Amino acid sequence: MKFTLEEVKSRTFKARDAWWTVFLVDPLAGRLVVGTANRTSITPNQITWGALFLGLGSAGCFLTADWKWLVLGAVLYHLSFVLDCMDGKIARLKGTGTVLGGWLDYVFDRIRVLTCTLALMWGEYRATDREIYLLLGVAVVFLDMLRYVDALQVAKVRRQMRGELTKAIADSAATQTPVFAEDLLREDPDLDPDEIKTRTVEVIDLQQEFRSRFAWYIRVRDWLRDHRVRTHLVSGIEFQMAVFIIGPLVNQIIPVTIGAAALLLVFEFAIMYKLWLSSRDFTRALAEIRAGDSQPARVG
C-alpha cells in the first residue's frame, strides 16, 4: 500500500498543534513520512533513536561555544525535532504505535533537553566566565519540567471536575442528562457557543466565566484553529526552539532565553487563571445539580 501526502496529513497531523510544528516542521516531516513509510521498513522506535542521536550531536556542537558550531547545533536540533515528530506520525499511519514507543519518545525528549541545556550553558560559561549562563541552565531545566508537569496536572484536574459532575448527575433525580459544552464544541468546532443555548438538552459549560470575561478570545481561537494552531502560543516546544535554535542562530542566548522564559510563564499563568475560572463554573454547576436545578451552568 502506497501512502500519499494527503493521507499523511489527514491521518497523522494533529487537529491543533504548536505553531512551530505547524509551520516549520510538519511541511517537511509530512513529506519525509511519505518516503519513509513507502520505501523503507524503518520503525517509529528507530526514528526515535535517530532523533536522540541528532540531539546529542546538537549538544556536542553547543559545547564548543563557537558561533559556527552553534549554528550547526541549532540546525541539528531542528532536524532532531523533525524526526521526533515523524515517529508518531508513522506509528499512527501504520498502526504500529506501542506503549514502549510512547515512553521512549517522552524520556528521550527530556534527555535531549537536559543534555543540550548543559552543553549550551556550560559551553558559554566556560567561554565567557559569566555565571548567568549557569543560572539560565537551571532555569531552562526547571521550566521544561514545570511545563510538562503543569500540563499533566491541569488535565488531571479537568478530568476530576468532569468525573464529579457526571457522578452528581447520575446520583440526582434529573430526568434529562446534561452534556458538556466542550464535547459539543469538539464534535463541531464551528459551533458558536451562543448557539448552544438553543439546544433542547441542558449544557454544562466549564468555560462560561472565561468566555464572558474574554469575548475576544473566541475570534482569536477560531483564527488559530483554522490554521491548526493551538492557543497556547508559547508552550514547551516554542520555549525549546527559542533556547536551542533562535538563540544560537542569532548568537543572543541570554536575551532570547530570558524572553522565552518570560513568555512561557505568562502563558502558564494564563492556563492556571483559566483553570481557576473553570473551577468557579464547576462549583456553581455542582451546587445546582445537587440542589436539583434543572438548568446547571448553561452557556451564556
N, C-alpha and C positions, 0 to 999 in steps of 0.2 A: 504494500500500500504506500503510495506516494502522498506526502503531506504538502499542502500549499501554504503560502504565506497567510492567506485569508483564514484558513483553518487554524493556524497557529494563533492568529490574533483573536479569533472568536472563542477558542477553547483554552487558551493559556494566559491571555492578558487579563489582568485584574480589572474589574469594573472601575475601581478607583485606586490610584497609586500615587507615590511621591512624584512631584513634578520632575525631579532629576531623572527618575526612572522612565517616566512617560516620554520626555522629550530627548533625553541624551543617552538612554540605554536601550529601551525597547526597539527603536528603529533598527539598531544593529543586532541586538540579541535575537529578535524575531527571525531575521534572515539567516543568522548562524544556526538557529534551531532547525530551520527547514533543511539546510545542508547536512547538519549533523544527524538528524533523525532519518533522512532519506538515504544517506550514503555511508553511514558508519554504524557500528554496534556499540558505540560509546555509551556507558550508562550514566545516569544522573550522579551517582556517587563518585564516579571517576572525574566528572566535571567539577564536583565539589572539592575534590583533592587538588585539581588543577587550579581552582580559584585560590586555595590556600597557598600553594607554591608561588603563584604570582604575587600574592600579598606579602609573602616572606621576601620575595625578590624586591618588592617595593620598599620594605623595611631596610634591606641592605643598602639600597640607594640613598634613603633618607639619612642613614647613619654617617655618610661622608660629609654632609653639610655643605657640599659644593652645589652651586645653583644648577649646573648642567645635570648633575645626578639627581637633584631634587625634581627637575622636570621629568626625567625618565621615571623616577619613583612615582610621580603623580600619574603618568600615563599607565604604568603597570597597575597602580591601584584601581584606576578606572576599568582597565581590562579585567582585573580580578573581580570587580563588581559585576561586569557584564557576564562573566562565567557564573557568578553566584546567582544571577537571575535566570540563566539558561537551564541550570539543573532542575529547578522547579517546573519550568515550562515543559521540558522534555518528559519529566515524570507525569505531569498532568496530560500531556499529549498522548503518551503511550500507555498510561495507566500503570506505571512501574514505580510509583512512589512507595516508600516504606517508612516505618517509624524510625528505623536507624538512620535513614537518609535525612529525615527532618532534624534529628538530634545532631548529626554531623554538621548540617548546614548551620544550625544555631551556634554550636560550640566553635566551629571554625571561624564564623563571623567574629565572635568575641576574641579569639586568638589573634586574628588579623588586626583588629582594632588595638588590642593591647600591645602587640609586637610593633606595629607601626608607630604608635604613640611613644613607646620607649625609645625607639630608634630615632624618630624625628626630633624629639625634645632633648634627648641626651646628646645627639649629634650637634644640635645647635648650641647647647650649653657648653659642650667641650670646645666648640669653635669660638664662642664669644665670651665665655665665663659669666654669662648673665643668668642669675638664679631664677629669673621669671620663667624661663623655659621649664625648669623643674616643677614650678607651681602649675604651669599650664598643663604639663603632663598628668599631674594628679587630677586636675580639673577635667580634662578630657575623659579619662577613665571613669571618674565619678559620674559625669553627666551621661556618658554612654550607658552605664549601669542604671542610672536613675530613669532614663527614658524607657528602657525595656521593662524595668520593674513596675514603673508607674502605669504603663500600658496594660500589663497583666492585672494589676490591682483594680484599675478603672473598669476593665472588662468583667472582673470578678464581682465588683460591687453592683454593676448594672444587671448581671445575671441574678444576684441575690434579690435585688429590688423586684425584678420581674417574677422571680420564684415566689416571693412573699405575697405579691399581688395576686398571682394565679391561685395560690393556696387559699387566700382570703375569699376570692371569688367562688372557689369550689365549696368553701365552708358556709357561704352566705345563702340566703334564701332567694337570690336573684333568679328571675325567670328567664333572663337573657344574659348570655355570656359576652362580656365586653371584649373588644380586640384592642391590640396595641397600635397606636398611630405609626410607630416606626416600622411595624410589619406591613402596614398598608403602603407606606412610602417606599419600602424596599421592593414590594411587588410591582408598584407603579411609580417610578421615580418622578414622572412628570405630573403627578397628582399634586394639586395645590392644597396646602394644609387647610385652607378655608373651605375647600370643597368637602372635606371630611365631615364637616358639621351637618351636611345634608344626608349623610348615611343613616339608614334606619337602625343600624347597630350602635351600641354605646361604645365610645372610644376612650381609652386611657392614653393620655399624652404626657410623657415624662419630659418633654422638651417645651411644654407650653410656656412656662415663665421665661425661658431663654428667648424663644421666638418673639414674645411680647415686648421684651426689652431691646432686642436687636433685630428689628424687622428687615433691615438692610441685608442681614446675613443670608436670607433666602435667595436674594438675587445673586450675591457673590457665589453661594454654594451651587446654584443652578449653572452659572457660567463655568465654574471649575468642573462640575460633574459632566458637562457636555464635552469637556476636553480630557476626561478621565483623571482629573487631578483631585486629590483629597484636600479638604480644607485645612488640614494640619500642615501648613506650608513649610515649616521648619521642624522636621522630625529628626530621628536618629540618622536617617540616610543623608539628608541635606547637611546635617552637622558634620558627619564624617567626610563628606565630599568637600566641604569648606576647609576643614583642617588638613586633609591629606591630598587634596587636588588643587583647590584655588589658592590656598596659602603658599604652597611650594611653587606653583606656576608663576605667581607674581612676586615671589620672594618677600612676602609680607606675612610671615607666620604669626607673629604676635597680634597685630590688629585684626587679622581675619579670624583667628581663633577666638579672641575676646568677643568680637562682634557676633560670630556664630553662636557662641555660648549664651550671650545675652538674648538673642532671638529665640534660641531653643527654650530658655527659661520662660520667656514671655508666652510662648505657645503652650508650655506645660502648665503654667499658672492659669491660662485661659481654659484648658481642659478641666483643671480642678474646679474652677469657678463654675463652668458649665455643669459639672457633676454635682456641685453643691446646689445649684438651682434645680437640677433634676431631683435631688433628694427632697426638696420642698414640695415639688409636684407629687413625689411618691408618698410623702407623709399625708398630704391632703387626700390623695386618691384612696389610700389605705383607710383613713378615718371615715371617708364617705361610704366605702364598701362595707365596713364593719357596722356603720350606722344604718345600713340598709338603703342608702341613697340610690336612686335608680339612674343617676347621671353622674358617674365618677369622673372628675377631671377631664372634661371634654376639651376638644381643641378650640382655641379662640377665646 
